[in-house]
Amino acid sequence: MRRIVLGLVGAVALLAQSPAMAQPAPEGASGWRDRKPVVARQFMIAAANPLAVGAGHAMLARGGSAVDAAIAAQLVLGLVEPQSSGIGGGGFMLVHDAASRKLVAYDGRETAPAAAKPDRFLDHDGKPLRFIDAVVGGRSVGVPGTMALLAAAHRSHGRLRWADLFAPAIALAEQGFPVSPRLASAIAGIEGPVGNDRARQYFSRAGGGPLQAGDTLRNPGYARTLRTLATQGAESFYRGDIALDVVSTANANAGDLTLDDLAGYRVKTRTPVCGPYRGYRVCGMPLPSSGGPTVLQMLAMLEPYNLESMGPASFWSTHFIAEAGRLAYADRGAYMADPDFVAAPGGLLDPDYLRQRGAQIRTTASLGRATAGTPPEKAKAPMRAHGLHEGIELPATSHLSIVDGKGNAVAFTTTIENAFGSRLMTEGGFLLNNELTDFSFRATEDGKPVANRVEAGKRPRSSMAPTIVYDANGRVYLITGSPGGSSIINYVVKTIVGVIDWKLDPQAAVALPNFGSRNGPTELERGTSIVALQDKLVALGHQVGVIELTSGAQAIVRTRNGWIAGADPRREGTARGN
């Protein structure tokens, strides 16, 4: 299967061709690896790298909880897949507690520093900065939330000792690990400046040139950081030497973080958003992640239509899912942001409203570019109008799906935003995020404030969509999520529809060709069979883009005898269970 890496500069150029052109994939493809579904009776983990899967599996085998496994796996991911996530970033985690049968949503999203203002990413003439100029350096760095998230989840759901969860990552950092083909490809594909000398040296061979697949990479700084966090707790990330390291690294490169910004960070426990779909209950992250609400909107619009009879990734299923995406992404662009700063109109998930929205899908023509709807609350009482946000969202992200031996489940999507984040490496051996570029670069649009504009203390809108689906008996049925920027929503919808409507096992569902619309063109995954639909879709009025759509979905499904899992063949992920 032919795959072409689309670099950052090329991606941004493609975006600039048209205001309706949605963002391409955030990371270039690094090969296709055929996978078989993995079956287990007791517990299961699926994650983006075999070493991380091994760390999580070891915790599950010791009787650890799904949260314990997620922590151990995340700490390894930050080492072996630093382009995608790490303790210098943030994330969203759903935790199903089997004993209480409750679902909790942990918001570990990064926050803007107190010095942040709406014009943060404008030049002296009031025009948006080039994306690469905004990303590289300290101005894009938000206060990291990952460690606070992991600690909060462990306090409520952990079974093993906190310090024990650090052992696999510390050992790998000290002894070294082989650079994977995907990491080597990401290093070779870096375009534009590298943020600081530490990052440049770390990702280079001793004799010069970028690291190659198979090279042994050690990170003693990261090992020291993890030892401190293991013995002193997550609080040591936000106060003391680690916090000073974060602040000084960002501020030596045009940042404006303060120690007070870090000390004031708090993970937030939120109420998940849930909705019905064909007898199942689908639950996801609430705002500031647009992932959960937008996934639920799309599913609700699609439910009246017989996707099962249309078949997997067929002409008609592609058309209907793309049209639902147009409608849902239109609402997302107009209304969704950090709820502590912007109140989304009530009724975005109202069944009657979504039924009316879905009724706009026609079999005779594409909608083209959809406009935002008028949810019930907005219809009853006019609200403050907001400008549309069409900012670039090119995150490097990772996803973990886990279920433990007691039936506790975790869906965890974790990120540092762009590949290698801000490209700034701390003395402590980890990269800092560039999460603030998920805000709109423009504070206003057509004279109206953009909901997702930069503001001090605010959390940028995300598309991450960790999802847990329950069956009619209230049991965990499906645990899924994916990296992929604003395409995450379409990847998760595809996986849910694949499992529920098309009765596919999770491996087959995540391996389906990627497709959909983000209220721009209908996007078809380059190098897959779905590209054959291009002419028919164009004839129906679709503007079509054939691009890389490099998902990294992980999915676990309940069976009569236990669990079955699938890992996205587009990346290096694996699944393992007992």
C-alpha positions as CSV (number, residue, x, y, z in Angstrom):
1,M,0.0,0.0,0.0
2,R,1.6,3.3,-1.1
3,R,1.8,5.9,1.6
4,I,3.1,9.5,1.2
5,V,4.3,11.6,4.1
6,L,2.7,15.0,4.2
7,G,5.0,17.4,6.0
8,L,3.8,20.3,8.1
9,V,4.6,23.0,5.6
10,G,2.7,21.1,2.9
11,A,-0.2,20.6,5.2
12,V,-0.5,24.2,6.0
13,A,-0.2,25.2,2.3
14,L,-3.0,22.8,1.5
15,L,-5.2,24.4,4.2
16,A,-4.5,27.9,2.8
17,Q,-5.9,26.9,-0.7
18,S,-9.4,27.6,0.4
19,P,-11.3,28.8,3.5
20,A,-13.4,25.6,3.2
21,M,-10.4,23.3,3.1
22,A,-10.3,21.3,6.3
23,Q,-7.0,20.4,7.9
24,P,-5.1,17.4,6.6
25,A,-3.7,14.7,8.9
26,P,-1.3,16.0,11.6
27,E,1.3,13.3,11.2
28,G,2.5,11.6,8.0
29,A,1.8,7.9,7.6
30,S,4.7,5.6,8.5
31,G,3.6,2.4,6.9
32,W,0.7,-0.1,7.1
33,R,1.0,-3.1,9.4
34,D,-1.6,-5.8,9.0
35,R,-3.0,-6.8,12.4
36,K,-5.2,-9.6,13.7
37,P,-7.7,-9.1,16.5
38,V,-6.5,-10.0,20.0
39,V,-8.7,-12.1,22.3
40,A,-8.5,-12.2,26.1
41,R,-10.7,-13.4,28.9
42,Q,-9.7,-11.2,31.9
43,F,-8.1,-7.9,30.9
44,M,-6.8,-6.1,27.8
45,I,-4.8,-3.0,26.9
46,A,-4.4,-1.5,23.4
47,A,-1.9,1.4,22.9
48,A,0.3,3.1,20.4
49,N,3.6,1.4,21.1
50,P,4.5,-2.2,22.1
51,L,6.8,-1.1,25.0
52,A,3.9,1.0,26.4
53,V,1.6,-1.9,26.0
54,G,4.1,-4.1,27.8
55,A,4.3,-1.7,30.8
56,G,0.5,-1.5,31.1
57,H,0.1,-5.2,30.7
58,A,2.6,-5.8,33.5
59,M,0.5,-3.7,35.9
60,L,-2.7,-5.5,34.9
61,A,-1.0,-8.9,35.4
62,R,-0.1,-7.8,39.0
63,G,-3.7,-7.1,39.7
64,G,-3.5,-3.4,39.0
65,S,-6.4,-1.3,37.8
66,A,-7.1,0.0,34.4
67,V,-5.9,3.4,35.7
68,D,-2.7,1.9,37.0
69,A,-2.0,0.4,33.6
70,A,-2.8,3.7,31.9
71,I,-0.3,5.6,34.1
72,A,2.5,3.1,33.4
73,A,1.8,3.1,29.7
74,Q,1.6,6.9,29.5
75,L,5.0,7.3,31.2
76,V,6.5,5.0,28.6
77,L,4.7,6.6,25.7
78,G,6.3,10.0,26.7
79,L,9.7,8.3,26.3
80,V,9.3,6.1,23.2
81,E,6.7,8.2,21.3
82,P,7.7,11.8,22.4
83,Q,6.3,13.3,19.2
84,S,2.8,12.4,20.3
85,S,2.4,12.8,24.1
86,G,4.2,13.1,27.4
87,I,4.2,14.7,30.8
88,G,4.7,18.1,29.2
89,G,1.3,17.9,27.7
90,G,-2.3,17.1,28.6
91,G,-5.2,14.8,28.0
92,F,-8.7,13.6,28.6
93,M,-9.6,10.4,30.4
94,L,-12.8,8.5,30.9
95,V,-12.8,6.0,33.8
96,H,-15.6,3.4,34.3
97,D,-15.7,2.3,37.9
98,A,-17.1,-1.2,37.9
99,A,-18.0,-1.3,41.6
100,S,-20.1,1.9,41.5
101,R,-21.1,1.5,37.8
102,K,-20.2,5.2,37.4
103,L,-18.3,6.9,34.6
104,V,-16.0,9.8,35.5
105,A,-14.4,12.3,33.0
106,Y,-11.0,13.8,34.0
107,D,-10.0,17.0,32.2
108,G,-6.3,17.4,32.2
109,R,-6.2,19.9,29.4
110,E,-3.5,22.5,29.4
111,T,-4.3,26.1,30.4
112,A,-3.2,29.5,29.0
113,P,-0.9,31.4,31.4
114,A,-2.1,34.5,33.2
115,A,-0.2,36.7,30.8
116,A,-2.1,35.3,27.7
117,K,-4.2,37.8,25.7
118,P,-6.5,37.4,22.7
119,D,-3.8,38.8,20.3
120,R,-1.2,36.2,21.3
121,F,-0.9,34.8,17.8
122,L,-1.2,38.0,15.8
123,D,1.7,39.9,14.2
124,H,2.4,43.6,14.5
125,D,-0.1,44.3,11.7
126,G,-2.8,42.3,13.4
127,K,-2.6,39.4,11.1
128,P,-2.3,35.7,12.2
129,L,1.2,34.4,12.5
130,R,2.3,31.6,10.3
131,F,1.5,28.3,12.1
132,I,5.1,27.2,12.3
133,D,6.1,30.6,13.8
134,A,3.4,30.3,16.4
135,V,4.2,26.7,17.3
136,V,8.0,26.7,17.8
137,G,9.0,28.4,21.1
138,G,7.5,29.3,24.4
139,R,4.5,31.4,23.4
140,S,2.6,28.2,22.4
141,V,3.2,26.4,25.7
142,G,0.3,25.9,28.0
143,V,0.5,24.8,31.6
144,P,0.8,21.0,31.4
145,G,-2.0,18.9,32.8
146,T,-1.0,15.3,32.3
147,M,0.6,14.6,35.7
148,A,-2.2,16.2,37.6
149,L,-4.7,14.1,35.6
150,L,-2.8,10.9,36.3
151,A,-2.6,11.6,40.0
152,A,-6.2,12.5,40.3
153,A,-7.3,9.3,38.6
154,H,-4.9,7.2,40.7
155,R,-6.2,8.7,44.0
156,S,-9.7,7.5,43.1
157,H,-9.1,4.4,41.0
158,G,-5.5,3.1,41.6
159,R,-4.7,-0.2,43.3
160,L,-1.0,-0.4,43.0
161,R,1.5,1.9,44.7
162,W,2.1,5.1,42.8
163,A,5.8,4.7,42.8
164,D,5.6,1.2,41.3
165,L,3.9,2.6,38.2
166,F,7.1,4.5,37.2
167,A,9.5,1.5,37.2
168,P,9.1,0.4,33.5
169,A,9.6,3.9,32.1
170,I,12.6,4.6,34.4
171,A,14.3,1.4,33.4
172,L,13.8,2.1,29.7
173,A,15.0,5.7,30.1
174,E,18.2,4.6,31.9
175,Q,19.0,1.4,29.9
176,G,17.8,2.7,26.5
177,F,15.3,1.6,24.0
178,P,15.4,1.0,20.2
179,V,14.2,4.0,18.2
180,S,11.0,2.8,16.4
181,P,10.5,3.3,12.7
182,R,7.7,5.8,13.4
183,L,9.8,7.9,15.7
184,A,12.7,7.8,13.2
185,S,10.3,8.9,10.5
186,A,8.9,11.7,12.6
187,I,12.4,13.0,13.4
188,A,13.4,12.9,9.8
189,G,10.2,14.7,8.8
190,I,10.7,17.7,11.1
191,E,10.3,20.9,9.1
192,G,11.2,24.3,10.3
193,P,13.3,25.1,13.3
194,V,13.9,22.8,16.3
195,G,13.0,24.7,19.4
196,N,16.2,24.5,21.5
197,D,19.6,22.8,21.6
198,R,18.6,20.1,24.0
199,A,15.9,18.9,21.7
200,R,18.2,19.1,18.7
201,Q,21.0,17.1,20.4
202,Y,18.6,14.5,21.9
203,F,17.2,13.6,18.5
204,S,20.6,13.5,16.7
205,R,23.2,10.8,16.5
206,A,26.5,11.5,18.3
207,G,28.3,11.9,15.0
208,G,25.6,14.1,13.5
209,G,22.4,13.5,11.5
210,P,19.0,12.4,12.8
211,L,18.5,9.2,14.8
212,Q,17.7,6.2,12.7
213,A,15.3,3.3,13.4
214,G,17.0,0.7,15.6
215,D,19.4,3.2,17.3
216,T,19.5,2.9,21.1
217,L,18.2,6.1,22.8
218,R,18.7,6.9,26.5
219,N,17.2,9.7,28.5
220,P,18.8,10.0,31.9
221,G,17.1,13.4,32.4
222,Y,13.7,11.8,32.0
223,A,14.7,9.0,34.4
224,R,15.6,11.6,37.1
225,T,12.3,13.5,36.6
226,L,10.3,10.3,36.9
227,R,12.2,9.3,40.1
228,T,11.3,12.6,41.6
229,L,7.6,12.3,40.6
230,A,7.6,8.7,41.9
231,T,8.8,9.6,45.3
232,Q,7.5,13.1,45.8
233,G,4.2,12.8,43.9
234,A,2.7,14.7,41.1
235,E,2.7,17.9,43.1
236,S,6.5,18.1,42.5
237,F,5.8,18.7,38.9
238,Y,3.9,22.0,39.7
239,R,6.2,23.3,42.4
240,G,10.0,23.1,43.0
241,D,12.7,22.2,40.6
242,I,10.6,20.6,37.9
243,A,8.2,23.5,37.7
244,L,11.2,25.9,37.5
245,D,12.6,23.8,34.7
246,V,9.3,24.1,32.8
247,V,9.1,27.8,33.3
248,S,12.7,28.6,32.4
249,T,12.6,26.4,29.3
250,A,9.5,28.1,28.0
251,N,10.6,31.6,28.9
252,A,14.1,31.3,27.5
253,N,12.3,30.9,24.2
254,A,9.8,33.8,24.2
255,G,7.3,32.2,26.7
256,D,5.6,33.9,29.6
257,L,4.8,31.1,32.0
258,T,5.2,31.8,35.7
259,L,5.6,29.5,38.7
260,D,2.2,30.7,39.9
261,D,0.7,29.5,36.6
262,L,2.0,26.0,37.4
263,A,1.1,26.0,41.1
264,G,-2.4,27.1,40.3
265,Y,-3.2,24.3,37.8
266,R,-6.1,22.0,38.7
267,V,-7.4,18.9,36.9
268,K,-11.2,19.1,36.6
269,T,-13.6,16.3,37.1
270,R,-16.5,16.7,34.7
271,T,-19.7,15.0,33.9
272,P,-19.5,12.9,30.7
273,V,-21.8,13.5,27.8
274,C,-23.9,10.5,26.8
275,G,-26.5,9.7,24.2
276,P,-28.4,6.8,22.7
277,Y,-27.4,5.0,19.5
278,R,-29.3,1.9,18.3
279,G,-30.0,0.6,21.8
280,Y,-26.5,1.4,23.1
281,R,-25.4,4.3,25.3
282,V,-22.4,6.2,23.9
283,C,-20.5,8.4,26.4
284,G,-17.6,10.8,25.8
285,M,-15.8,13.8,27.1
286,P,-17.6,17.1,27.5
287,L,-16.3,20.5,26.7
288,P,-13.7,21.9,26.4
289,S,-13.3,18.7,24.3
290,S,-15.6,19.1,21.3
291,G,-15.0,15.4,20.7
292,G,-17.8,13.9,22.8
293,P,-20.6,16.4,21.8
294,T,-19.7,16.3,18.1
295,V,-19.5,12.4,18.0
296,L,-22.9,12.3,19.7
297,Q,-24.4,14.8,17.3
298,M,-23.2,12.8,14.3
299,L,-24.6,9.6,15.6
300,A,-28.0,11.1,16.5
301,M,-28.3,12.5,12.9
302,L,-27.3,9.1,11.4
303,E,-29.6,7.0,13.6
304,P,-32.8,7.4,11.4
305,Y,-30.9,6.1,8.4
306,N,-30.1,2.4,7.7
307,L,-26.4,2.4,7.7
308,E,-26.3,-1.4,8.1
309,S,-27.9,-1.9,4.7
310,M,-25.6,0.7,3.1
311,G,-22.5,-1.4,4.0
312,P,-19.0,-0.5,5.3
313,A,-17.4,2.5,3.6
314,S,-19.8,2.3,0.6
315,F,-20.9,5.2,-1.6
316,W,-24.0,5.8,0.4
317,S,-22.6,5.3,3.9
318,T,-19.7,7.6,3.0
319,H,-22.2,10.3,1.7
320,F,-24.4,10.1,4.8
321,I,-21.6,10.1,7.3
322,A,-19.8,13.0,5.5
323,E,-23.1,15.0,5.5
324,A,-23.6,14.4,9.2
325,G,-20.1,15.6,9.8
326,R,-20.7,18.8,7.9
327,L,-23.7,19.6,10.1
328,A,-22.0,18.7,13.4
329,Y,-18.7,20.4,12.6
330,A,-20.7,23.6,11.8
331,D,-22.1,23.6,15.3
332,R,-18.7,22.8,16.7
333,G,-17.1,25.8,15.0
334,A,-19.8,28.2,16.2
335,Y,-20.5,27.2,19.7
336,M,-17.9,24.9,21.4
337,A,-15.1,26.2,23.7
338,D,-14.0,26.1,27.3
339,P,-17.4,26.1,29.2
340,D,-15.8,28.0,32.1
341,F,-15.5,31.0,29.7
342,V,-18.1,30.5,27.0
343,A,-21.6,29.0,27.6
344,A,-22.6,26.8,24.7
345,P,-26.3,27.1,23.9
346,G,-28.5,24.5,25.6
347,G,-30.0,21.9,23.3
348,L,-26.9,21.0,21.2
349,L,-27.7,17.4,22.0
350,D,-31.5,17.8,22.0
351,P,-33.0,14.8,20.1
352,D,-35.6,16.9,18.3
353,Y,-33.0,19.5,17.2
354,L,-30.6,16.8,16.0
355,R,-33.4,15.0,14.2
356,Q,-34.2,18.2,12.3
357,R,-30.5,18.7,11.6
358,G,-30.2,15.2,10.2
359,A,-33.2,15.6,8.1
360,Q,-31.3,18.1,6.0
361,I,-29.2,15.2,4.5
362,R,-30.4,14.5,1.0
363,T,-29.8,11.7,-1.5
364,T,-29.8,14.0,-4.4
365,A,-27.0,16.4,-3.6
366,S,-24.3,17.2,-1.0
367,L,-25.0,20.1,1.4
368,G,-21.7,21.6,0.5
369,R,-20.8,23.8,3.4
370,A,-23.2,23.6,6.2
371,T,-24.2,26.5,8.5
372,A,-24.5,26.2,12.3
373,G,-28.0,25.4,13.5
374,T,-30.2,27.2,16.1
375,P,-30.4,25.0,19.2
376,P,-33.5,25.3,21.4
377,E,-32.1,27.6,24.0
378,K,-30.7,29.9,21.4
379,A,-34.0,29.9,19.5
380,K,-35.9,30.9,22.7
381,A,-33.6,33.7,23.9
382,P,-31.0,35.3,21.6
383,M,-27.5,34.7,22.9
384,R,-24.3,36.6,22.2
385,A,-23.2,35.8,18.7
386,H,-19.8,34.3,18.1
387,G,-17.5,34.2,15.1
388,L,-16.6,30.9,13.5
389,H,-13.3,29.3,14.5
390,E,-11.4,27.7,11.6
391,G,-8.0,27.6,13.2
392,I,-5.4,25.0,12.3
393,E,-5.4,21.9,14.6
394,L,-2.5,19.6,13.8
395,P,-1.9,17.7,17.0
396,A,0.3,14.8,17.6
397,T,-1.7,12.6,20.0
398,S,-2.0,9.1,21.3
399,H,-4.8,6.9,22.6
400,L,-5.1,4.1,25.1
401,S,-8.0,1.7,25.6
402,I,-7.9,-0.5,28.7
403,V,-10.1,-2.9,30.7
404,D,-8.9,-4.6,33.9
405,G,-9.7,-7.9,35.5
406,K,-12.5,-6.4,37.6
407,G,-14.2,-4.8,34.7
408,N,-12.9,-1.2,35.3
409,A,-12.3,0.6,32.0
410,V,-10.2,3.5,30.7
411,A,-10.4,5.5,27.5
412,F,-7.5,7.9,27.5
413,T,-6.5,10.3,24.8
414,T,-3.2,12.2,25.5
415,T,-1.3,14.8,23.5
416,I,1.3,17.5,23.2
417,E,-0.4,19.0,20.1
418,N,1.8,19.3,17.1
419,A,4.5,16.7,16.4
420,F,7.1,17.2,19.1
421,G,5.0,20.0,20.7
422,S,6.7,23.3,20.9
423,R,10.0,21.5,20.2
424,L,11.3,22.7,23.5
425,M,13.0,20.0,25.7
426,T,13.5,20.6,29.4
427,E,16.5,19.6,31.4
428,G,14.3,17.0,32.8
429,G,14.2,15.2,29.4
430,F,10.6,15.8,28.3
431,L,9.1,18.0,25.6
432,L,6.7,20.9,26.3
433,N,3.4,21.2,24.5
434,N,2.3,23.8,22.0
435,E,-1.3,23.4,23.0
436,L,-2.1,27.1,22.9
437,T,-2.2,27.0,19.1
438,D,-5.4,25.1,19.5
439,F,-7.0,28.4,20.3
440,S,-8.2,30.6,17.4
441,F,-5.5,32.9,16.2
442,R,-8.1,35.5,15.5
443,A,-10.0,36.9,18.5
444,T,-12.9,38.2,16.4
445,E,-14.5,37.2,13.1
446,D,-16.9,39.6,11.3
447,G,-16.9,41.8,14.4
448,K,-18.0,39.0,16.7
449,P,-15.8,37.4,19.3
450,V,-14.6,33.9,18.6
451,A,-15.7,31.5,21.3
452,N,-12.3,29.7,21.3
453,R,-10.2,32.8,21.4
454,V,-7.1,33.0,23.7
455,E,-7.8,34.1,27.3
456,A,-5.8,33.9,30.5
457,G,-6.5,30.6,32.3
458,K,-8.6,29.2,29.5
459,R,-8.4,25.7,28.1
460,P,-8.2,25.5,24.3
461,R,-10.9,23.6,22.6
462,S,-9.9,20.0,21.7
463,S,-11.2,17.3,19.3
464,M,-10.0,14.4,21.5
465,A,-12.8,11.9,21.8
466,P,-12.1,9.0,24.3
467,T,-15.3,7.0,24.2
468,I,-17.0,4.3,26.2
469,V,-20.1,2.6,24.9
470,Y,-22.5,0.7,27.1
471,D,-24.9,-2.1,26.1
472,A,-28.6,-2.4,26.9
473,N,-27.7,-4.0,30.2
474,G,-25.4,-1.1,31.3
475,R,-22.2,-3.1,30.7
476,V,-19.1,-1.7,29.1
477,Y,-19.3,-2.8,25.5
478,L,-16.8,-0.7,23.5
479,I,-13.8,1.3,24.6
480,T,-12.2,3.4,21.9
481,G,-10.6,6.7,20.7
482,S,-7.9,7.9,18.3
483,P,-5.3,10.6,17.6
484,G,-5.7,12.6,14.5
485,G,-6.4,16.3,15.1
486,S,-9.9,17.5,14.3
487,S,-10.4,14.3,12.3
488,I,-10.5,12.3,15.5
489,I,-14.2,12.8,15.6
490,N,-14.7,11.2,12.2
491,Y,-12.3,8.3,13.2
492,V,-14.3,7.5,16.3
493,V,-17.6,7.7,14.5
494,K,-16.3,5.3,11.9
495,T,-15.2,2.8,14.6
496,I,-18.5,3.0,16.4
497,V,-20.5,2.5,13.3
498,G,-18.2,-0.3,12.1
499,V,-18.7,-2.2,15.3
500,I,-22.4,-1.5,15.9
501,D,-23.9,-1.1,12.4
502,W,-21.6,-3.3,10.4
503,K,-21.0,-5.9,13.0
504,L,-17.2,-5.8,12.5
505,D,-14.7,-6.9,15.1
506,P,-12.7,-4.0,16.5
507,Q,-9.6,-4.7,14.4
508,A,-11.6,-4.7,11.1
509,A,-13.5,-1.5,12.2
510,V,-10.3,0.5,12.9
511,A,-8.7,-0.7,9.7
512,L,-11.6,0.5,7.5
513,P,-10.6,3.3,5.1
514,N,-10.9,6.7,6.8
515,F,-13.3,9.2,5.3
516,G,-15.6,12.1,6.3
517,S,-16.0,15.8,6.2
518,R,-15.1,18.5,8.7
519,N,-17.5,20.9,7.0
520,G,-15.0,21.3,4.2
521,P,-14.3,18.8,1.4
522,T,-15.3,15.1,1.7
523,E,-11.9,13.6,2.6
524,L,-10.9,10.1,1.4
525,E,-7.9,8.3,2.7
526,R,-5.1,8.1,0.1
527,G,-4.0,4.7,-0.9
528,T,-7.2,2.9,0.1
529,S,-10.1,1.4,-1.7
530,I,-12.4,4.2,-0.8
531,V,-10.7,6.5,-3.3
532,A,-12.7,4.7,-6.0
533,L,-15.8,6.5,-4.8
534,Q,-14.3,9.9,-5.7
535,D,-16.1,10.4,-9.1
536,K,-19.5,9.3,-7.8
537,L,-19.2,11.6,-4.9
538,V,-18.2,14.5,-7.1
539,A,-21.2,13.8,-9.3
540,L,-23.4,14.2,-6.2
541,G,-21.9,17.6,-5.5
542,H,-19.1,16.7,-3.1
543,Q,-15.9,18.6,-3.2
544,V,-13.4,15.7,-2.6
545,G,-9.9,15.7,-1.1
546,V,-7.8,12.6,-1.3
547,I,-5.3,13.0,1.6
548,E,-3.4,11.0,4.3
549,L,-5.8,10.4,7.2
550,T,-3.5,8.8,9.7
551,S,-5.6,7.6,12.5
552,G,-4.3,5.7,15.5
553,A,-7.4,4.2,16.9
554,Q,-7.4,1.5,19.6
555,A,-10.7,-0.4,20.3
556,I,-11.8,-3.1,22.8
557,V,-15.1,-4.8,22.5
558,R,-16.9,-7.1,25.0
559,T,-17.6,-10.7,23.8
560,R,-19.4,-13.6,25.4
561,N,-16.2,-15.0,26.8
562,G,-14.2,-11.8,27.5
563,W,-12.7,-9.2,25.3
564,I,-11.5,-8.7,21.7
565,A,-9.2,-5.8,20.7
566,G,-7.8,-4.1,17.6
567,A,-5.0,-1.6,17.1
568,D,-4.8,0.8,14.1
569,P,-2.6,-0.7,11.4
570,R,-1.5,2.8,10.3
571,R,0.7,3.1,13.4
572,E,2.8,0.9,15.7
573,G,0.1,0.1,18.2
574,T,-0.6,-3.3,19.5
575,A,-3.1,-5.0,21.9
576,R,-2.3,-7.5,24.6
577,G,-4.4,-9.3,27.2
578,N,-4.8,-12.3,29.4
